[in-house]
């Protein structure tokens, strides 16, 4: 089955895994988490600014808060799927 999936990832023909692909995944994961964190910080700052009267546009505050909320829910769901996959792998018998 692995031989049929060519060019889709770090698997070479013959089922060998290319080296160095783990760093790419960890880099992508780190960048994604930083983006989620930035969205959370921006939403919190806009909320604080609105509370202090610096911003009068409540729509912008609500939109940013929803963006941050959706990003956080997606991150938690991805984490749950990764943990579930890890548990499935650990239960496999060789």
MODELLER restraints for C-alpha pairs under 7 A, 6 or more apart:
rsr = mdl.restraints
at = mdl.atoms
rsr.add(forms.Gaussian(group=physical.xy_distance, feature=features.Distance(at['CA:2:A'], at['CA:15:A']), mean=5.88, stdev=0.5))
rsr.add(forms.Gaussian(group=physical.xy_distance, feature=features.Distance(at['CA:3:A'], at['CA:13:A']), mean=5.58, stdev=0.5))
rsr.add(forms.Gaussian(group=physical.xy_distance, feature=features.Distance(at['CA:3:A'], at['CA:14:A']), mean=6.10, stdev=0.5))
rsr.add(forms.Gaussian(group=physical.xy_distance, feature=features.Distance(at['CA:3:A'], at['CA:15:A']), mean=6.48, stdev=0.5))
rsr.add(forms.Gaussian(group=physical.xy_distance, feature=features.Distance(at['CA:10:A'], at['CA:17:A']), mean=5.74, stdev=0.5))
rsr.add(forms.Gaussian(group=physical.xy_distance, feature=features.Distance(at['CA:10:A'], at['CA:18:A']), mean=5.15, stdev=0.5))
rsr.add(forms.Gaussian(group=physical.xy_distance, feature=features.Distance(at['CA:10:A'], at['CA:21:A']), mean=6.18, stdev=0.5))
rsr.add(forms.Gaussian(group=physical.xy_distance, feature=features.Distance(at['CA:11:A'], at['CA:17:A']), mean=4.55, stdev=0.5))
rsr.add(forms.Gaussian(group=physical.xy_distance, feature=features.Distance(at['CA:11:A'], at['CA:18:A']), mean=5.92, stdev=0.5))
rsr.add(forms.Gaussian(group=physical.xy_distance, feature=features.Distance(at['CA:12:A'], at['CA:18:A']), mean=6.47, stdev=0.5))
rsr.add(forms.Gaussian(group=physical.xy_distance, feature=features.Distance(at['CA:36:A'], at['CA:68:A']), mean=6.83, stdev=0.5))
rsr.add(forms.Gaussian(group=physical.xy_distance, feature=features.Distance(at['CA:36:A'], at['CA:71:A']), mean=5.93, stdev=0.5))
rsr.add(forms.Gaussian(group=physical.xy_distance, feature=features.Distance(at['CA:36:A'], at['CA:72:A']), mean=6.53, stdev=0.5))
rsr.add(forms.Gaussian(group=physical.xy_distance, feature=features.Distance(at['CA:39:A'], at['CA:68:A']), mean=5.11, stdev=0.5))
rsr.add(forms.Gaussian(group=physical.xy_distance, feature=features.Distance(at['CA:40:A'], at['CA:68:A']), mean=5.14, stdev=0.5))
rsr.add(forms.Gaussian(group=physical.xy_distance, feature=features.Distance(at['CA:43:A'], at['CA:61:A']), mean=6.73, stdev=0.5))
rsr.add(forms.Gaussian(group=physical.xy_distance, feature=features.Distance(at['CA:43:A'], at['CA:64:A']), mean=5.19, stdev=0.5))
rsr.add(forms.Gaussian(group=physical.xy_distance, feature=features.Distance(at['CA:43:A'], at['CA:65:A']), mean=5.01, stdev=0.5))
rsr.add(forms.Gaussian(group=physical.xy_distance, feature=features.Distance(at['CA:43:A'], at['CA:68:A']), mean=6.65, stdev=0.5))
rsr.add(forms.Gaussian(group=physical.xy_distance, feature=features.Distance(at['CA:46:A'], at['CA:61:A']), mean=5.74, stdev=0.5))
rsr.add(forms.Gaussian(group=physical.xy_distance, feature=features.Distance(at['CA:47:A'], at['CA:61:A']), mean=6.04, stdev=0.5))
rsr.add(forms.Gaussian(group=physical.xy_distance, feature=features.Distance(at['CA:49:A'], at['CA:55:A']), mean=5.85, stdev=0.5))
rsr.add(forms.Gaussian(group=physical.xy_distance, feature=features.Distance(at['CA:50:A'], at['CA:56:A']), mean=6.44, stdev=0.5))
